[in-house]
Amino acid sequence: MITGIVPPSPRGKAFGVVKENMKYNGNRQLTPLAQNLRRNMTREEKHLWYDFLKSHPENFRRQKVKGDYILDFYSHQVKLAVELDGEQHYDDLREKDEKRTAYLNSLGISVLRFSNDEIRNDFDATCEQINLFIQKLKFYRTVINESPLDRHS
C-alpha cells in the first residue's frame, strides 16, 4: 500500500547544520527495543534487508526510531519509510498504522507499506515498486524545489 508523496520542506532548510547541533528526533527509551528488533528481524524483514535494502543507494537503516515509533526501514536521503505488516495489521492495528503514517507524513516522511505475503510471494515486484516510488519521489521533490531563478532561458 502506497500512502502518497509528501511535499519536501523548503529548499536549504536542512543544509549547513552541524551534526553535533542536530536534535535527536526519536524517543531515546525506544533505542534498546529498536536494537533488539534489529537482532531479531522476521524472515521477511531479513529478506528485504539483506537481499535489497542493505545495499540500496539511498542508504536505508533498519529499525530507525522516529518520535515514538520504530520504523522497519528508513532512508533519510529520500525521507522514505518502508513498513512490513504481518497478518495482525490487517484488522487489529489498522487505526494505529493510520495514526503513525499521519505523524510520519507531518515530518515530511513518505510511507510505503507491504504485507509479509508480498515479500514472500512477489519479492521482485515489491522491490520494483520501492524503486519506482523512490524515482517518483525524487522527481517530485526536484520539481517542487526548482526555483524560477534556477531555470536557464
LUMKEMAR-303941 format. One line per 10 residues: number of its first residue (from 1); their letters; for each residue x negated, y, z of N, C-alpha, C. Coordinates in steps of 0.001 Angstrom, whole numbers, plus 500000, padded with zeros to 6 digits. Atoms other than C-alpha are relative to their C-alpha. Example, Ala and Ser with C-alpha at 12.3 -4.5 7.8 and 13.67 -1.06 7.14 Angstrom:
<rs>
1	as	499110:498810:500000:487700:495500:507800:499100:501200:500000 | 500820:498810:499940:486330:498940:507140:500770:501090:500730
</rs>
This chain:
<rs>
1	mitgivppsp	499147:498819:500000:500000:500000:500000:499107:501237:500000 | 500780:498780:500105:498546:503339:498969:500840:501140:500547 | 499212:498954:499363:499576:506341:501030:499960:501321:499255 | 500082:498748:500727:498507:509123:498695:498706:500720:500280 | 501251:499260:499902:495695:511550:498265:500217:501225:500867 | 499925:498857:499105:495109:514085:500991:499143:501114:499420 | 500786:498900:500533:494004:517523:499770:498758:500256:500848 | 501236:499740:499262:490452:518488:500732:500081:501280:500800 | 500107:498737:499288:489502:521173:503181:499362:501010:499055 | 500585:498993:500878:488396:524483:501638:498513:499767:499803
11	rgkafgvvke	501390:500234:500389:485048:524365:499874:499033:500629:501000 | 501088:499492:499176:481973:524725:502020:500241:499957:501490 | 499699:499951:498580:483682:524339:505378:499080:499104:500829 | 500807:500947:499237:481599:521341:506412:498505:500124:499705 | 501401:499897:500372:478324:522425:504834:499230:500875:500974 | 500861:499189:499162:475420:523800:506818:500123:499715:501476 | 499837:500332:498595:476427:522155:510089:498869:499069:500412 | 501074:500843:499487:473532:520718:512073:500615:498838:500757 | 499401:501205:499430:474212:517164:513184:500165:500086:501516 | 499900:499920:498542:473491:517898:516866:501188:500842:500451
21	nmkyngnrql	498901:499116:499632:476207:520549:516848:501367:499446:499602 | 498724:500550:500455:478852:518297:515320:500762:499410:501184 | 499149:500516:498933:481744:517463:517609:500368:498553:499692 | 499581:501395:500141:482426:513773:518160:501512:499991:499964 | 498547:499931:500124:485972:513304:516926:500676:498652:500246 | 499398:501274:499638:486697:509946:518486:500107:499881:501509 | 499843:500281:498582:487742:508615:521841:498833:499100:500427 | 501198:500748:499613:484444:507504:523433:500321:498720:500772 | 499605:501212:499275:486309:504969:525552:500276:498839:499045 | 499725:501046:500983:487112:503071:522342:498726:499418:499379
31	tplaqnlrrn	501245:500457:500619:483454:502666:521331:499662:498552:500347 | 500292:501412:499711:482891:499384:523234:500967:499037:499297 | 499023:500831:500694:486107:497971:521732:499658:499920:498509 | 500385:499986:501421:485009:499040:518234:498785:499100:499769 | 501177:500861:500120:481644:497331:518794:500397:498532:500078 | 499517:501374:499873:483440:494167:519902:500739:499556:498734 | 499281:500325:501230:485698:494297:516839:499033:499772:498836 | 501017:500214:501041:482613:494604:514603:499377:498610:500126 | 500592:501324:499775:481183:491464:516195:500983:498868:499725 | 498971:501041:500114:484481:489577:515884:501017:500321:498903
41	mtreekhlwy	499099:499668:501114:485906:490528:512489:500800:498770:499567 | 499201:501084:500564:488682:488469:510942:499321:499507:498718 | 500556:500564:501236:487870:486256:507959:500182:500974:498828 | 499719:499066:501093:489499:488789:505615:499138:501256:500105 | 500874:498830:499809:487582:491721:507125:498570:499669:499606 | 501356:500418:500384:484307:489803:506746:499854:499921:498488 | 500035:500135:501457:485127:489003:503132:499917:501376:499329 | 499997:498668:500603:485935:492613:502251:498701:500744:500308 | 501216:499295:499608:482918:493929:504173:498766:499458:499277 | 501242:500570:500512:480176:491538:503111:499979:499849:498480
51	dflkshpenf	499958:500233:501435:481369:490978:499556:500365:501231:499178 | 499638:498808:500776:482342:494539:498634:499587:501318:500666 | 500173:498668:499431:482297:497496:501035:498610:500274:500576 | 501313:499793:499369:478916:496955:502727:499014:500658:499035 | 500934:499450:500987:477056:497788:499520:500650:501039:499089 | 499288:499018:500821:479604:500253:498137:499255:501338:500032 | 500732:498721:500038:478031:503554:497006:500588:501102:500879 | 499380:498965:499160:480475:505538:499181:499725:499800:501488 | 500464:500194:498615:478826:504240:502400:501132:499812:501010 | 498947:500324:499042:481661:502623:504288:499394:499553:501326
61	rrqkvkgdyi	500355:500451:498653:481426:501970:508034:501114:499095:500504 | 499012:500915:499418:483164:499192:509964:500461:500519:501344 | 499436:499719:498679:485453:499765:512931:499578:501379:500510 | 500368:498620:499693:484994:503537:512996:501074:500645:500876 | 499072:499327:499091:486574:505443:515889:500303:501396:499459 | 499514:498669:500386:488649:508463:514801:501153:500339:500923 | 498961:499651:499034:490639:510155:517537:500243:498830:500931 | 499635:501135:499143:492499:507464:519461:500187:498712:499206 | 499833:501160:500866:492268:504955:516614:498652:499425:499580 | 501170:500665:500561:489758:502427:515334:500374:499591:498580
71	ldfyshqvkl	499720:500288:501403:489704:502309:511535:499243:498744:499591 | 500677:501215:500442:488907:498972:509913:498739:500355:499202 | 501123:499558:500831:486688:500626:507276:500209:501474:499681 | 499887:498561:500236:485913:504295:506715:498792:500519:499241 | 501055:499290:500727:483914:506341:504214:500171:501489:500241 | 499968:498561:499752:483122:509848:505365:499818:500774:498693 | 500275:499309:501262:481893:510754:501867:501269:500334:499239 | 498758:499751:500729:485341:510415:500349:501204:500133:500927 | 498936:499890:498999:487349:510630:503593:501118:499005:499707 | 499068:501071:500297:488992:507283:502976:499903:498906:501052
81	aveldgeqhy	499905:501138:499092:490140:504667:505471:500647:498849:499240 | 499422:501210:500578:490777:501114:504274:500417:499124:501175 | 499441:500762:498889:493036:499175:506624:500516:498658:499502 | 499466:501326:500295:493774:495456:506577:501064:499682:501036 | 498873:500287:499126:497100:494413:508001:500313:498519:500005 | 499571:501386:499835:497858:490967:509367:501507:499918:499979 | 498561:500223:500072:501321:489480:509456:500777:500818:501031 | 499297:499257:498951:502196:491328:512699:500314:501437:499571 | 499778:498617:500440:502018:494660:510852:501279:500152:499186 | 498833:499880:500877:504965:493865:508607:501231:500483:500746
91	ddlrekdekr	498814:499608:499260:507561:494300:511325:499652:500748:501283 | 500248:499500:498655:506149:494918:514786:499269:501342:500035 | 500872:498822:499889:503610:497641:514049:500220:501044:498910 | 499778:499073:501122:505083:499465:511053:500085:501458:500472 | 499829:498628:499496:506100:502540:513086:498672:500562:500516 | 501309:499562:499505:502692:502721:514809:499049:500278:498845 | 500847:499786:501178:500956:502376:511428:500346:501324:499311 | 499572:498745:500626:503010:505274:510038:499511:501202:500806 | 500486:498928:499127:502105:507453:513039:498483:500167:499837 | 501454:500007:500178:498430:506508:512663:499617:500631:498656
101	taylnslgis	500275:499446:501327:498489:507300:508926:500265:501504:499978 | 499699:498562:499950:500130:510680:509576:498885:500759:500728 | 501100:499365:499267:497416:511500:512131:498755:500089:499117 | 501191:500004:500857:494625:510494:509734:500159:500972:498840 | 499745:499036:501069:496233:512472:506901:499827:501429:500490 | 500157:498650:499448:496278:515522:509207:498524:500387:500122 | 501450:499750:499967:492473:515148:509413:499400:500064:498596 | 500488:499996:501377:492236:515059:505612:499519:498641:499531 | 500433:501365:500338:491679:511288:505532:501130:499270:499282 | 499045:500833:500726:493475:509215:502906:499911:498576:500532
111	vlrfsndeir	499943:501357:499455:494529:505699:503865:500486:499030:498926 | 499576:501118:500837:494699:502524:501792:500263:498827:500924 | 499674:501167:499181:496427:499528:503355:500166:498784:499099 | 499870:501266:500708:496135:495951:502196:500369:498923:501010 | 499677:501122:499135:497577:492769:503612:498859:498988:499952 | 500987:501079:500014:495367:489855:504569:500234:499083:498809 | 499686:500836:501166:497179:487914:501835:499380:500571:498725 | 500607:499388:501187:495965:490408:499218:498501:499728:499951 | 501440:500287:499954:492370:489885:500369:499758:498529:499666 | 500176:501446:500224:492740:486084:500392:500328:499586:498575
121	ndfdatceqi	499470:500519:501261:494692:485683:497162:499660:500818:498766 | 500269:499151:501173:493703:488607:494931:498881:500995:500313 | 501114:499182:499533:490342:489890:496141:499493:500963:498927 | 500539:499146:501066:489087:491210:492791:500927:501176:499691 | 499040:498927:500272:492271:493196:492168:500023:501015:501144 | 500041:499100:498847:492093:494635:495697:498779:500920:499906 | 501226:499203:500145:488503:495784:495131:500152:501020:498874 | 499771:499091:501118:489506:497291:491797:500924:501147:500416 | 499101:498952:499508:492362:499179:493497:499239:501015:500846 | 500801:499103:499164:489907:500617:496028:499138:500895:499121
131	nlfiqklkfy	500856:499211:500896:487515:501716:493284:500796:501025:499206 | 499166:499062:500766:490291:503276:491195:500504:501138:500883 | 499526:498968:499086:491667:505113:494214:498885:500994:500320 | 501142:499123:499725:488197:506480:495025:499734:500920:498815 | 500207:499170:501192:487796:507688:491425:501052:501103:499924 | 498922:499004:500030:491191:509431:491559:499809:501032:501111 | 500223:499118:498858:490393:510884:494970:498892:501006:499708 | 501124:499122:500321:487057:512289:493828:500373:500998:498902 | 499559:499112:501072:488593:513702:490643:500934:501075:500543 | 499026:499070:499438:491480:515282:492522:499312:501055:500855
141	rtvinespld	500681:499058:499118:489215:516836:495120:499064:500920:499229 | 500842:499156:500843:486854:518124:492417:500843:501081:499339 | 499113:499043:500660:489740:519790:490565:500506:501030:500996 | 499475:499084:498986:491188:521301:493756:498916:500969:500462 | 501091:499160:499511:487792:522624:494856:499391:500895:498936 | 500583:499214:501063:486981:524108:491467:500443:501457:500121 | 499728:498569:499910:486742:527866:491660:500035:500581:498581 | 500017:499358:501320:487594:530100:488669:498615:500568:499668 | 501342:499473:500216:484084:531547:489148:499038:498916:499534 | 500854:501105:500403:482618:528077:488529:500145:499684:498523
151	rhs	499743:500334:501408:484088:527872:485043:499146:500858:499093 | 500773:499271:501004:481995:528840:482074:500900:500225:498792 | 499107:499672:501122:483904:530636:479333:499388:499600:498683
</rs>
